[in-house]
Amino acid sequence: MKKIVTLMVLICLTFAGYSISTVQPVQAISKYSEKWHTVRTTEKVYRYKPYVPKGDYMYQMKFIHKTTIKKGTYLRLRCPGTHYPWQFVIRGHYWTVLRNDARWFRNVR
């Protein structure tokens, strides 16, 4: 009888929206997120300046001015998902990080 009651309680809690899980928290920035998020870098990464030569199309974009971003730098970041994965602004200039993963930053709350 006690096993049946325990099973019924677990079923009721599951349908009520409660769950017992050991899943790790996921990054708050999803792919193709147009909103700006404040993040902190967890490792050294390289930033590039997007450049479209005059008379070329957007898909022929080149990336110039490769510079490093130090570990622990705070950025306002978004993932437009159109031409390159990660975009941010420093002093009015748009920069990009050419990495597909999200392991190089952590969200700031």
Summary of the structure (lengths in Angstrom):
residues: 109
radius of gyration: 21.3
end to end distance: 46.8
largest distance: 77.9
contacts: 224
relative contact order: 0.23
helix: 16%
strand: 35%
